[in-house]
Amino acid sequence: SIFMCVVALLFVSQARAAYRDMKQEIETYSPPSYFQDLTRPPLESEEPVRDSDFDVERQKIEELKSQWLKSLSTADTGPVFFRSDDQLLRSLRPAASDAHAAGEALKGEFTLATLETLALIRSPGVKAAENRLRASIETFSQAQNLDEILRQYTALTEGLKTGIGPMKGKDPVEMKCPFPGVLSLKGQIANQEVKTAREYLEAARRETVTATRIAYWNLLFIHKAQKITAEMIGLLRDLEAVATSRYETGKTSFQDVVRIRIKREILAEELITLREKQRNLESKIREILYLAHDIKHGFPKAVLPMGKIRTQQTLSKIAHEHRQELRRLRARVGKMERMIEMAETMVLPRYTLNLSLYEDEAVTKVGSAATKNTFPTSIEVSRGAGLPKMPWYGFEDAYLRETRQKLKALREDLKQAEAATADRVRSSWFEQDRARREMSLFKDKVVNLSKSALDVTTRGYESGNVLFADVIASYTLWLDANLSLANQQRNFGVAWAELEQTVGTTLR
């Protein structure tokens, strides 16, 4: 019995020592450093811990938005129809909002580059397209803000376990898979939508610049035609004086004098018509530049289109890459492809029923205080084996089939547009080539020959060796040749502008 008492005392003393050591160990326990980094609350200067995948996609969307906003500035290096000279653009910048400054820029002799730049910075049509592009860019913020609100709502409304660790809301796995992937697709869809709006803007700039160029070449022709007609009227006055002198000496009939006067009066009336046409073209330019009708401007500088003549094959390649209608259709195709992909991600059944997904709820899922099982132990009736996760899967799949057919139709529209572009390039190249050949013909041969014929017949008529009918014919030939040369120069400029309009970029 004494032995048993001794053994009991030793056991009690050892138990008390073990309990004391365990108590001391618990009181002095400190979790590992990595666990402390994960569970400690953030300092005031620190940002709260966020989902890395979600933040990566958000950052991508922000970068896309910044790039598109930059494309609206002069620093844009992307494909554009026309890019103004930087120095000229800076000098004309006040004219964007000041009509008086725009009128001052057009006083005297103005260039085509000045008119093009003023059209881009003042045209209401271009500004409207820019505003629509800015509105489309805001879809980037809408794409990410909705998901951000949903994430914040989930974090604030899910159950909290405040007994231990930081006050952290549950972030269910369902919100992470395929949550970042869906957000990425939303960003890509928004990007394709902005691409479409950007091509509408470039098309508006293209049409505005083309209309400006055509008006410029027509106005230049009118000024040349007035100068040629006025010169012809002066020549007819000199011829009338010669005919009158011959009539007074009895060397010709009065009919010659009358015919010259009739021709001169007809040309004088034509000169008035040309001046009225000039006012019409000036009104067209004021419309493009959004200027008041009382603002007067000068006359265009006499130039010819400068650029390298390209082959049809080269022009077709350029048009296939740069024409705005084709780029817009490609953006629409890309948008619809991503819409279908996002719908399939969110609607179609996944490769797994997600029975093994595990949420971060270790405290409530294990031990005697567990409120639910760690893994699912049953399946809902509506989501049984072989059934889609979403009961309305069949209805949504019909919508997807409809969208897929629309995508096929859009791709066929793109093929048709590419074929039509090739045909338009051929027609535009033909008009430009014909105008160039005819312009060279009149400039190098016809005008010089008509001038020689005019000088010879005039001297012959003064000496009485040439009939009056031949004289009038030579004067008419000279007038027609010079007007035709000016007209062919106008046609060449207009054909060049329309060719650039067809290929979708300025050919320099």
C-alpha positions in Angstrom: 0.0 0.0 0.0 2.9 2.4 0.7 4.2 1.6 -2.7 0.9 2.4 -4.4 0.7 5.7 -2.6 4.2 6.6 -3.7 3.3 5.7 -7.3 0.1 7.8 -7.2 2.0 10.8 -5.8 4.6 10.5 -8.6 1.8 10.3 -11.3 0.0 13.3 -9.9 3.1 15.4 -9.8 4.0 14.5 -13.4 0.5 15.2 -14.6 0.6 18.6 -12.9 3.9 19.4 -14.5 2.6 18.3 -18.0 -0.5 20.5 -17.6 1.6 23.4 -16.4 3.9 23.0 -19.5 0.9 22.7 -21.9 -0.7 25.8 -20.3 2.5 27.8 -20.7 2.9 26.6 -24.3 -0.7 27.7 -25.2 -0.2 31.1 -23.5 3.0 31.7 -25.3 2.0 30.2 -28.7 2.6 32.3 -31.8 1.4 31.3 -35.2 3.9 31.0 -38.1 4.9 34.2 -39.9 3.2 33.2 -43.1 -0.1 32.7 -41.3 0.2 36.0 -39.5 0.8 37.8 -42.9 -2.4 36.2 -44.2 -4.6 36.9 -41.3 -3.4 40.2 -39.9 -5.7 43.2 -40.7 -4.4 45.6 -43.2 -2.8 48.8 -42.0 -4.3 52.2 -42.7 -1.8 52.8 -45.5 -2.3 49.5 -47.1 -4.8 48.5 -49.7 -7.2 45.6 -48.8 -6.3 42.2 -50.2 -8.0 41.6 -53.5 -8.5 38.8 -55.8 -5.4 38.8 -58.1 -7.1 37.3 -61.2 -9.9 39.9 -61.0 -7.4 42.8 -60.5 -5.4 41.6 -63.5 -8.5 41.7 -65.8 -9.5 45.1 -64.3 -6.1 46.5 -65.1 -6.3 45.2 -68.7 -9.6 47.0 -69.1 -8.2 50.2 -67.7 -5.2 50.0 -70.0 -7.5 49.5 -73.0 -9.6 52.5 -72.0 -6.5 54.7 -71.7 -5.3 53.6 -75.1 -8.6 54.5 -76.7 -8.8 57.9 -75.0 -5.3 58.5 -76.3 -6.4 57.7 -79.8 -8.6 60.8 -79.7 -5.6 63.0 -79.3 -3.0 64.2 -81.8 -0.5 61.6 -80.3 -2.4 58.8 -81.9 -0.2 56.6 -84.1 -2.9 54.2 -85.2 -4.3 53.8 -88.7 -6.1 57.0 -89.8 -7.5 58.3 -93.0 -5.7 61.6 -92.9 -3.1 63.0 -90.5 -2.6 66.8 -90.4 0.8 68.4 -90.2 1.6 69.0 -86.5 2.8 72.5 -87.0 -0.2 73.5 -89.1 -2.6 71.9 -86.6 -1.1 73.9 -83.7 -1.4 77.1 -85.7 -5.0 76.4 -86.6 -6.1 75.1 -83.2 -7.8 78.4 -82.1 -10.0 78.1 -85.3 -11.6 74.9 -83.8 -14.0 77.1 -81.7 -13.5 80.5 -83.3 -15.2 81.1 -86.6 -13.4 84.4 -87.0 -10.0 82.7 -86.7 -11.1 80.1 -89.3 -12.1 82.9 -91.7 -8.7 84.6 -91.2 -7.0 81.4 -92.1 -8.8 81.3 -95.4 -8.1 84.9 -96.4 -6.0 85.4 -99.5 -4.6 82.3 -101.1 -5.2 79.1 -99.0 -3.9 75.6 -99.5 -5.7 72.3 -99.5 -3.9 71.2 -96.3 -5.3 74.2 -94.5 -8.8 73.4 -95.7 -8.5 69.7 -94.7 -7.2 70.6 -91.2 -10.0 73.1 -90.7 -12.6 70.6 -91.8 -11.3 68.0 -89.3 -11.3 70.3 -86.3 -14.6 72.2 -87.1 -16.9 69.8 -88.9 -20.0 69.0 -86.7 -20.2 65.6 -88.3 -16.7 64.7 -87.1 -17.3 66.1 -83.6 -20.5 64.0 -83.4 -18.6 60.8 -84.3 -15.9 61.7 -81.7 -18.6 62.0 -79.0 -20.1 58.7 -80.0 -16.6 57.1 -79.7 -16.2 58.7 -76.2 -19.5 57.3 -75.2 -18.4 53.8 -76.4 -15.2 54.1 -74.4 -17.3 54.4 -71.3 -18.5 50.8 -71.8 -15.1 49.7 -70.3 -16.1 51.2 -67.0 -19.5 49.7 -67.1 -18.0 46.3 -67.9 -15.9 46.2 -64.7 -18.0 48.3 -62.4 -21.0 45.9 -62.4 -18.8 43.0 -61.5 -17.0 45.1 -58.8 -20.3 46.0 -57.2 -21.3 42.3 -57.2 -18.1 41.3 -55.5 -18.4 44.0 -52.9 -22.0 43.0 -52.3 -20.9 39.4 -51.8 -18.2 40.3 -49.4 -20.5 42.4 -47.3 -23.6 40.2 -47.2 -22.0 36.7 -46.8 -21.7 35.3 -43.3 -18.9 36.6 -41.1 -17.0 34.7 -38.4 -15.8 37.4 -36.1 -14.6 35.1 -33.3 -11.2 34.6 -34.7 -8.9 36.2 -37.2 -9.7 39.4 -39.2 -13.3 40.3 -40.2 -13.2 38.7 -43.7 -16.2 38.1 -45.8 -16.7 34.9 -47.6 -15.7 35.0 -51.3 -17.4 31.9 -52.8 -15.7 29.9 -55.5 -18.6 30.4 -57.8 -17.7 34.1 -57.9 -14.2 33.3 -59.0 -14.8 30.5 -61.5 -15.4 31.6 -64.3 -15.7 35.2 -62.9 -12.3 36.6 -64.1 -12.8 34.9 -67.4 -16.2 36.4 -67.9 -14.9 39.9 -67.0 -12.1 39.4 -69.6 -14.7 38.6 -72.3 -16.7 41.6 -71.3 -13.6 43.8 -71.7 -13.0 42.2 -75.1 -16.6 42.8 -76.2 -16.3 46.4 -75.1 -13.0 46.7 -77.0 -14.7 45.4 -80.2 -17.6 47.9 -79.7 -15.1 50.7 -79.4 -13.3 49.6 -82.5 -16.6 49.8 -84.4 -17.2 53.3 -83.1 -13.6 54.2 -84.1 -14.2 53.1 -87.6 -17.4 55.1 -87.8 -15.3 58.1 -86.7 -12.7 57.5 -89.3 -15.4 57.1 -91.9 -16.8 60.4 -90.9 -13.4 62.0 -91.2 -12.9 60.3 -94.5 -16.2 61.6 -95.9 -15.6 65.1 -94.6 -12.0 65.3 -96.0 -13.1 63.9 -99.3 -16.0 66.4 -99.6 -13.5 69.2 -98.8 -11.1 68.0 -101.4 -13.7 67.7 -104.1 -15.0 71.2 -103.2 -11.4 72.5 -103.4 -10.7 71.1 -106.8 -14.1 72.3 -108.2 -13.4 75.8 -106.8 -9.9 75.8 -108.3 -11.4 74.9 -111.7 -14.0 77.7 -111.4 -11.3 80.2 -110.7 -9.2 78.9 -113.7 -12.3 78.9 -115.9 -13.1 82.5 -115.0 -9.5 83.5 -115.7 -9.5 81.7 -119.1 -12.9 83.1 -120.1 -11.9 86.7 -119.1 -8.7 86.3 -121.2 -10.8 85.0 -124.1 -13.1 88.0 -123.8 -10.1 90.3 -124.0 -8.8 88.5 -127.1 -12.3 88.9 -128.7 -12.2 92.6 -128.0 -8.9 92.8 -129.9 -10.3 90.8 -132.7 -13.4 93.0 -132.8 -11.2 96.0 -133.1 -9.4 94.4 -136.1 -12.7 93.4 -137.7 -14.1 96.9 -137.2 -11.0 98.4 -138.9 -11.3 96.0 -141.8 -15.0 96.8 -142.1 -14.3 100.5 -142.2 -11.9 100.0 -145.1 -14.3 97.8 -146.9 -12.2 94.6 -146.6 -14.9 92.6 -144.7 -18.6 92.6 -144.0 -20.4 93.9 -140.9 -21.4 90.3 -140.2 -17.9 89.6 -138.9 -18.2 92.3 -136.4 -21.6 91.2 -135.3 -20.5 87.5 -134.8 -17.6 88.6 -132.7 -19.8 90.7 -130.5 -22.3 87.9 -130.1 -19.5 85.5 -129.1 -18.2 88.1 -126.6 -21.6 88.6 -125.1 -22.2 84.9 -124.7 -18.8 84.5 -122.9 -19.6 87.5 -120.7 -22.8 85.8 -119.6 -20.9 82.6 -119.0 -18.5 84.5 -116.8 -21.4 85.6 -114.6 -22.6 82.0 -114.4 -19.1 80.9 -113.3 -19.1 83.5 -110.6 -22.4 82.3 -109.2 -21.0 78.7 -109.3 -18.1 80.0 -107.3 -20.5 81.3 -104.6 -22.2 77.9 -104.5 -18.9 76.2 -103.8 -17.9 78.7 -101.2 -21.2 78.1 -99.5 -20.4 74.3 -99.6 -17.1 75.0 -97.9 -18.8 77.1 -95.3 -21.2 74.3 -94.6 -18.4 71.8 -94.1 -16.4 74.1 -91.9 -19.6 75.3 -90.0 -19.0 79.0 -90.9 -21.5 81.8 -91.1 -22.7 82.9 -94.5 -21.2 86.4 -94.1 -17.7 85.1 -93.6 -15.6 85.6 -96.8 -12.6 83.6 -97.8 -10.0 83.8 -100.5 -9.1 81.6 -103.4 -7.4 78.1 -103.6 -3.8 77.7 -104.4 -3.2 76.3 -107.9 -1.6 72.9 -107.3 -1.8 69.3 -108.6 -2.3 66.2 -106.5 1.0 64.9 -105.4 1.4 61.2 -104.8 2.9 58.0 -106.1 0.9 56.2 -108.8 0.2 52.7 -107.6 -0.9 49.5 -109.3 -4.4 48.0 -108.9 -3.0 45.1 -106.9 -1.2 47.4 -104.5 -4.3 49.5 -104.1 -6.5 46.4 -103.5 -4.2 45.3 -100.6 -4.2 48.8 -99.1 -8.0 48.9 -99.3 -8.4 45.4 -97.8 -6.4 46.6 -94.8 -7.5 50.2 -94.4 -11.1 50.7 -95.7 -13.2 51.6 -92.8 -16.3 49.6 -93.8 -14.2 46.4 -93.8 -12.6 47.1 -90.5 -15.9 47.9 -89.0 -17.4 44.6 -90.1 -14.4 42.7 -88.8 -14.9 44.4 -85.4 -18.5 43.4 -85.4 -17.6 39.8 -86.2 -15.1 39.8 -83.3 -17.7 41.3 -81.0 -20.3 38.7 -81.8 -17.7 35.8 -81.5 -16.9 37.0 -78.0 -20.6 37.4 -77.1 -21.2 33.8 -78.1 -18.2 32.7 -76.1 -19.4 34.6 -73.0 -22.9 33.2 -73.3 -21.5 29.7 -73.6 -19.4 30.2 -70.5 -22.3 31.5 -68.5 -25.2 29.4 -69.8 -23.9 26.0 -71.1 -23.1 23.2 -68.6 -19.5 23.0 -67.5 -17.2 20.1 -67.9 -17.7 19.3 -64.1 -20.7 19.6 -61.7 -18.3 21.3 -59.3 -18.9 18.7 -56.6 -15.3 19.1 -55.4 -15.2 22.9 -55.1 -14.1 23.9 -51.7 -14.8 27.3 -50.1 -12.7 28.9 -47.5 -14.9 28.1 -44.5 -12.6 25.9 -42.4 -14.0 27.0 -39.0 -17.6 26.3 -39.8 -17.1 23.0 -41.8 -15.0 21.0 -39.4 -15.1 20.1 -35.7 -18.1 20.0 -33.3 -19.2 23.5 -34.4 -19.6 22.6 -38.1 -22.8 23.8 -39.6 -22.5 22.0 -43.0 -20.5 19.3 -44.6 -17.2 20.1 -46.2 -18.2 18.7 -49.6 -21.7 18.3 -51.2 -23.3 15.1 -50.2 -26.4 15.3 -52.5 -27.6 16.9 -55.7 -30.8 18.9 -56.2 -33.6 17.3 -58.2 -33.3 20.0 -60.9 -29.6 19.5 -61.1 -29.4 15.7 -61.1 -26.9 13.6 -63.0 -26.9 14.5 -66.7 -29.0 17.6 -66.2 -27.7 21.2 -66.9 -26.8 23.3 -63.9 -29.3 26.0 -65.1 -32.9 24.9 -65.6 -33.4 27.4 -68.4 -30.5 26.0 -70.4 -32.8 24.9 -73.3 -34.3 28.4 -73.7 -30.9 30.1 -73.7 -29.5 27.6 -76.2 -32.1 28.7 -78.7 -30.8 32.2 -78.4 -27.3 31.0 -78.9 -28.3 29.2 -82.1 -29.9 32.4 -83.4 -26.7 34.4 -82.6 -24.5 31.8 -84.3 -26.6 32.1 -87.5 -26.3 35.9 -87.3 -22.5 35.5 -87.0 -22.5 33.4 -90.1 -24.5 36.0 -92.0 -22.1 38.7 -90.8 -19.2 36.8 -92.1 -20.8 36.5 -95.5 -21.5 40.3 -95.4 -17.8 40.8 -94.9 -17.0 38.6 -97.9 -19.4 40.6 -100.0 -18.0 43.9 -98.8 -14.4 42.7 -99.7 -15.5 41.8 -103.2 -17.3 45.1 -103.6 -14.2 47.0 -102.4 -12.1 45.3 -105.0 -14.6 46.4 -107.7 -14.6 50.0 -106.4 -10.9 50.1 -106.4 -10.8 49.0 -110.0 -13.4 51.7 -111.0 -11.7 54.5 -109.0 -8.3 53.5 -110.4 -9.7 53.7 -113.9 -11.2 57.2 -113.4 -7.9 58.4 -112.0 -5.8 56.9 -114.7 -8.1 58.3 -117.5 -8.0 61.8 -116.0 -4.2 61.6 -115.7 -3.8 60.5 -119.4 -6.2 63.2 -120.7 -4.6 65.9 -118.5 -1.2 65.0 -120.0 -2.6 65.0 -123.5 -4.1 68.5 -123.3 -1.2 69.9 -121.3 1.6 68.6 -123.5 0.0 68.8 -127.0 -3.5 70.2 -127.5 -3.1 73.5 -125.7 0.2 74.3 -127.4 -1.3 73.4 -130.8 -4.4 75.5 -130.3 -2.2 78.5 -129.2 -0.2 78.2 -132.4 -3.3 78.0 -134.6 -4.7 81.0 -132.9 -1.6 83.1 -133.5 -1.3 82.1 -137.1 -5.0 82.7 -138.0 -5.0 86.0 -136.2 -2.1 87.3 -138.2 -3.5 85.8 -141.4 -6.9 87.6 -140.8 -5.2 90.9 -140.2 -3.4 90.5 -143.6 -6.6 89.3 -145.3 -5.3 85.8 -146.1 -7.5 83.9 -143.7 -11.3 83.7 -143.7 -13.2 85.0 -140.7 -14.8 81.5 -140.1 -11.3 80.0 -139.6 -10.4 82.8 -137.2 -13.5 82.1 -135.0 -12.9 78.4 -135.2 -9.3 78.9 -133.9 -10.5 81.1 -131.1 -13.1 78.6 -130.1 -10.5 75.8 -130.3 -8.1 77.7 -128.0 -10.9 78.4 -125.5 -12.1 74.8 -125.5 -8.5 73.4 -125.2 -7.7 75.6 -122.2 -11.0 75.0 -120.4 -10.6 71.2 -121.1 -7.1 71.3 -119.6 -8.4 73.0 -116.4 -11.3 70.5 -116.4 -9.0 67.5 -116.7 -6.9 68.9 -113.9 -10.0 69.2 -111.8 -11.1 65.6 -112.8 -7.6 64.3 -111.8 -7.9 65.9 -108.4 -11.4 64.7 -107.8 -10.5 61.2 -109.1 -7.5 61.1 -106.7 -9.7 62.1 -103.8 -12.3 59.5 -104.6 -9.5 56.8 -105.0 -8.3 57.7 -101.5 -11.8 57.6 -100.3 -12.2 54.1 -101.7 -8.9 52.6 -100.2 -9.6 54.3 -96.9 -6.3 56.2 -96.4 -4.4 59.1 -97.9 -2.0 58.1 -100.7 1.2 60.1 -100.2 
